[in-house]
Amino acid sequence: MPEGDVVYRTARRLGRALDGWPLIRSDFRVPRHATADLSGRTVLETVSRGKHLLTRVEGDLTVHTHLRMDGAWNVSPAGHRVPGGDRVRLVLANAEWQAVGVRLGVVDLLATGEEHRVVGHLGPDPLGPDWDPEEAVRRLRESPGRTIGEALLDQRALAGVGTIYRAETLFLAGVSPWRPVEEVGDLNGIVELARRLLEANKDRPDRTTTGDLRPGRGMWVYGRAGRACLRCGGRVGRGEMGAQPQERLIYWCRGCQPG
């Protein structure tokens, strides 16, 4: 599932194409909103909130989308053939550009004043203007017996962190993903590490947490199961935790993250 940095970049790409322009076409290819028509309304702004996208439109309306596992927004000049076939869920277009949402996991249209219904449950967003590390730590501590690996993926505590940044954050912190939250000494440091990693990658498609862009060297542990740890040389492990299939995979170094 795309994580906060990818969703942030997607919001910026949509914003550059749509913000400030009146729509000349809107095509909702989901039953619930099949008759909705936003033509003539100006797109005010497009923002990310964790893994959610909010496109605010004139008239107190918000288009809420979520990429889920394999969704994407494709932007191309207006008038080009709409790619995606029957996988297209939404088309928003102005006189210059068209944005095509394919395989979107969520497509919704609601009043802007009611956005809390879809994102109000989320915890602080490390890439958001209202980032609050103290609140993120407070929310993590609400479930002291939970593993830190599961807690970091709870979007109600920290919005935007997924399996990649969970693995890389805990590696850099030297904390086992199976350690209970109540036994983690520096939650503030872990929250800050997650923010720094997301911040460092929000404007770059070639994601890296090591600073090394060579093939196979961009991540400390994520995707490196069975290979040598880049720090200690020990074997990188792979396991599963949590109930959601897309969130189960966890990578860690047995030497650098004991326990």
Summary of the structure (lengths in Angstrom):
residues: 259
radius of gyration: 19.7
end to end distance: 27.5
largest distance: 59.7
contacts: 847
relative contact order: 0.13
helix: 28%
strand: 24%
